[in-house]
Amino acid sequence: MKQFISVKDVTDINALVKQALAYKSNPLLDKTLGVNKRIGLLFLNPSLRTRLSTQVAAQNLGMEPIVFNVDKEGWALEFSEGAVMNGITVEHIKDAAPILGNYFDILCIRTFPSLQNRTDDYSEKIINQFIKYAGIPVVSLESATLHPLQSLTDIITIQESIALNKNLTNKKPKIVLSWAPHIKPIPQCVANSFSEWVNAWGEADFVITHPEGYELDTKYTHGANISYDQSAALQDADFVYIKNWSSYNDYGKVLSADASWMLTNTKLALTNNAKVMHCLPVRRNVELSDEILDGPNSIVTQEASNRVWAAQAVLANILGSLS
């Protein structure tokens, strides 16, 4: 693996999941793999699970992780070609990224979309400029359109749960990605990425349900069934992934905050006793009810904990390509 930006960088999803679960069983299995290697974690936006899980994963492999909060501690970066830098930006990515490439062996980047200009956001200008100029492997800790480490974690958690449920081992699980209300515009990254990974995995009956106007980019959802009827979508579901996102077509807009889309135990009764997932952080009693989050069907904590093993598997593969 030369980089990790999307599912397209993965040749075998099931093998990567197997490797991650092996690290879960034995976190220090490859504790010397990254000795004398440095990994830089650059955050242009806040993080909790992504930052800490990647640090733990790197340390489990013997790497030295260095975290830099660019948004709070660094110069304002310029990413536009030919920019006349007479405004608020202080340093161009052309000057910063090659230096980072000399400091580190692997560079991890976290950035969010502006939700103002769809063309700019979906061009992935920021992370692509780091890839272009750093000259070392780049790992996405979430970009303008995708969150691949989260999605790998989600597939790990689903496969782990299937292995523990005899009723699911001989059938294709039904997985439902359900839109949920939120108080502000949220990126499409997690929903795009989850859709892309489940479709690429190809071992599930996959349904996406949301109100009209919240259709995602079809390059990520192609292969899924789309439903505007949440109750119909939830019928006989084995896994329900809850996530809010803003409009893709009417870019960045909140078209609805319909509270009736929040998952409750009444709605969960329509499913096949489904496990409920969310990437966190979650707005309790807006996106998901307390009764779900604190109930027996929630695997949200298990899911978040698996972030370490997803990151460790990815970093181990990249380290293998460096040797």
N, C-alpha and C positions, 0 to 999 in steps of 0.2 A: 504494500500500500504506500503510495507516494504522497498522498494528501488525504484529507477527510473533509469534504465540503458537502457531499450529498450521497445518497445510496448508490449513485453511479460509480463511486470510488470503491465499492465493495464487490468482490467477485462471487462470494458465497455467504449469504446472510446467515444461513443455519450454522455454518462453520464458525462464523464470528460470534454468534450467540453461544455456541458450545464452549468457545474459548473464554468468553466472559463468565459463564457459569463455573468453569474450572477455576478461574481466579476467585470467584465467590467462595468456593470450597477451600481454596488455599491461596490467600491474598499475596503471599511472598513466594509463590512458585517460581517467579523469574526475577528475584530481588536484585540480581546483579546485571540484568539486561541493559539498564540505562546508566550504569555507573560511569562517571566522568562525562555525562551528557547533561546539558542544560535545556530547560523548556521555559519559554517566556509566555506568560498569560496576560494579554492586553485586553483591558475592558474599557470600551467606549460607552458602556451602559452598565447599570447595576446588575449584580448577580449574588446569589446565595449558594444554591445547590451546584450550579455549573462550576463556579469557582472552586468551592471546597472539594467537590468530588474529583475534579481534575487534579488538584494538588495532591490529594490522598493517592490517587491512581499513579501519578508520577513518582511519588515517594515509594510506593510499593514496588516499583520497578527499578529503584535505585537512582532515580533522576533528581536533580536539584531544580525545583520549580521557583520561578521568580515572577511575582505578580506586580503589574503596573496598571493603576487606574488612570488611563489616559484622560478621561473626562474630568478628573479632579486634580491630577498631579502633573499633567503634561501640557505641552504647547498645543494650541488649537491647530489641527492638521488641515492642510489643503489637499484635495484629491482631484481637482480639475486640471486637465492638460492646458498649458499655455496661460495659466491664471496670472493676472497682475495682482500681486499680493499686497494690496494697499488697504486691506480691510482688517477683519478680526483674526484671520488665520496667520500663523507665525512660521510654520514649518511645512514644507511640501512632503508628501508621501515618498516622492522620488529620492529625497535626501534622508528621510528617517528610516524607511524600510530596509535599505541595504546595510545600514549600521546594525539594525536588529538582527539581520541575517548573519552578521559576523559575531554577534554576542551569543546567539542561541543555536541549538541544533534543530529544534522544533519550535514553531511559533503558533500560538493559539490566539484567535481573535474573536471578540464578541462585540457585535454592533446591531443596532435595531434600524428599521426603516423610519423615514420621516413621516410617512403616511400623508404626504403632501403631493408628491410627484411619483406616479406609478412607474413611469418609464425609467426614472433614475433609480428607484428602489429595486425594480425587477431586473435591472442591468447588473445588480450586485457590484456596483462600482467600487465600494470601499474594500471588501474582502478580495476582489479581483486585483486591485492595485497592490495590496500586500503580497499576493501570490506572484504578481508580475515582477516586483522589485526586491523582495526579500531574498529570493534565491535558495530558500530552504523549505522543507515541508510545512504546510499550513493546515491547521485544524480549525474548523468552525465551531465556536462555542455559542453560536446562533448568529445568523446573518439577517439581511433584510427580508429574505423570503423563506429561509429554512432553518431548522434546528435538528441536525442529524444525530447528535449525541442523545438528545431526548428521544428521538424516534427509535434508535437502536435499543435504548433502554426499554422502550415500550414493547418492542418485539421480544426482548429478553423476558420481560415480566409476563407477557401473554404465554410464551412457551413454557415458562416455569409453572404457571398456574395450570396449564393444560396437563402437564406431566403429573400434577397432583390430583387431577380429577378424572377418574376412570370413565365418566360419561362423555368426556371430550376427546379421549385418545383415539377413537376410531371414526371421527367425523370432522368435517371442516367446521371450525367455530364460526359463529356469526358475530361479527364485530361491527358495532355502530359508533360512528363519530357523530356526536350531537352538539350542535350549537347551543350556547347558553347565554343568557343576558349578562350585561356588564354596564358599569356606570360611565365608561369612557371608551374611546376607540382603541382597539387592541390589534396588533399585527396579525397577519394570516400565517406567520412562520410555522407555528406548531401544527396547525391544521394542514397546511400544504405538505409539510414534511411527513407527518403521520400518514397521510393519504398516499404519498409517494412510496413510503416504505412498505405499507400493507399491500399495495398493489404489486410492488416488485417482489415481495415475499411470495405472494400467489397462493397461499395456503389457507385462505379464509373467504367466507361469504361477507363482503364488505359493503356497508350501507352508510351513506352520509345524509344526515337530516338537518335541515335548517329552514328558517323562514325564507320566503321569496325575496330576492335581492342580495342574499348572502352567498351566491354561487362563487366557488373558488376557481382559480385558473385551471382550465381543463387539462393542461399538461401534467398536473399533479393528480387530478381526480379520475382521469380516464381509466376505466375498468371497474369503477365503483358504481353502485346503484344510488341514485339521488332521490330523496323523498322530502316533500314539504310537510308531510304528516308525521310528526314525531311519534305518536302512539302506534301508528302502523309500522314504522321503522323499528320500534323497540320490541315488537312481537318476537318472542323466542330468541332474543339476543343472548349471547354467552358473555360478551364483554361490551361495556358501554364506556366510551371515552368522551368525557365532557370537556368542551373548550369553547371559549368565546373568540370571535374574530370580527373585524370590521368589514365593510363591503369592499370587494375587489373591483367590481364594475363601477360603482359610484365611490371611487377610491377613498378609503380611510373614513368613510361616513358611518355613523350609527343610524341605521334605518329603523330599528326596532329595539325596544328594551322590554319586550313582552315577558313579564314575570312567569307566565304560564309555561315557559320553556324550561324553567328550573327543574332538575330531576328530583323527584320525591319518592318515598316508598310506595305510594299509590301507583306511580308510573313504573317503578321497578317491578311491580307485581306482573306486568305484561311480559317480562323477560323470562328467560330460562335460568332464574336465580343468578342473574348476570353479575360478574365482578365489575366494579366501577373504578375508572381511572381518571386521573387529572394530572397535568404536569407540574402544578404548583408554581407560584403562589395562587391561592384560590380565595375569592371573595365569598365567605360563608353566608349562606341564606340569600345570596344573589345568584351566583353561578351554581352552587350546590348547597343543599340543605344540610343542617347539622345531623339530621337523622340518617342521611346517607353517609356523610363523612365519618361519623362516629359509629356507624353500624357495621355489621359483619360482612357486608358485600364490598366494602371499600378496600382496595389494595393500593391506595395512594401512598402510604408510607413505605410499603414494600417496593413500589415503583421508584420512588425518590431515592431509596437506599441503593437500588441497582444502578444508579448513575455512576458510582465508582467503578463497577465492573465493566460497564460499557466503555468508559474512558480508558480503562486499563487495557482492554482488548485492542482498542484502536491504537493507542500509543505503542503497545508491544509490536503490532504489525508494522508501524512506521519505523520503529527502531530496527526491526529486522531488515527493512529495506536500506538502512543506512550502513549496515555492517558489510 
